[in-house]
Amino acid sequence: MTKWTPTHEAPEPLEGPVVPTIVGGTILWFVLFLVQLPFYGWFDDHGHAWWVWTCLAGAGLGLIGIWYVRGRDAAIKRDAAAAAQE
């Protein structure tokens, strides 16, 4: 097992613009859903209706993701403010 044990410390996680990234991805999923919606009959005839519903599911999960990352971002800022006061 020692062969696979890392010998160095893991790097710090990258922090970037998380909220705008999730919002952009959610918008993209919803736009893809709207673009495919007029062609639903074609998708259904060819057995690809799941493509449309996958885009809608991506948009719905993205809304949950927006709620989550906004709360996470607020918690990180609260923690930083509390640490600065000490």
Secondary structure, 3 states (H helix, E strand, C coil): CHHHCCCCCCCCCCCCCHHHHHHHHHHHHHHHHHHHHHHHHHHHHCCCHHHHHHHHHHHHHHHHHHHHHHHHHHHHHHHHHHHHHC
